[in-house]
Amino acid sequence: MGVSTQTKRATVGGYNGNYSKKLLTDMQNRGIMNLRSKKSLTFYENSGIINNMNGQNNNYDFFQKTLHDIEEKKRVLNYEVGTLISPDGKVIKEYGGEAHSIHIPETDKPIFEGNIFTHNHPGGRTFTQEDILEFADSGAIEIRVSTPQGTYFSLKERSEDVNRSIGRVMQEEKIGDYAKSTNMILQQMEDNNINMSIIEQKSKIYDIMGDDIHKWLMENATEFGYIYKKGDI
Ligand SMILES: [Zn+2]
């Protein structure tokens, strides 16, 4: 406490106090603070992108629009679709999936580096442990989940010192673990003498897993060099 997140991010990015608070917020919203080093920040300053941010038609506006349109379209789907987007808003590749999963071929992993991966969860919940394990490790600068409710969850690199073992730590600590959540539900049913259909049980199990992951990421993402956020598409 005391030091605001903004200050911390700014320090990590090599910022030394010349930007207004509003501009910093803009930069964070537009993902510029994802850039990994002072060198990158300087590049964006020199290229005029930062100065140009309040103008129209820049790459960040285009990226935001592409992202918004893609996530909005997925709201009606009852299966998952993953989309890999470059920071300047180009769709690199799309992956069709099933109700609860998307398979990314191992050979595609290298193209995730430096890009943004967004996929939808028709059930409306946040990341799964597998999402974090697979995608945080891939080198994508941001991974996202969009939902039919019109919300998104985002896990975004905050600095170059990002610790990509985040998924493995979650796995070790059994955060969002299926067996752990199933046991909790079975215990609750037994304690309260309730009957639930298999479908109801599954839904509660996924709720517990989602809540567990959401809470853990809210508390711990920063420590690993990530920003975890929930917002509107
Ligand atoms: Zn997922």
Residues whose N, C-alpha, C, O or C-beta is under 5 A from the ligand:
A	BS01	ZN	T128 D131
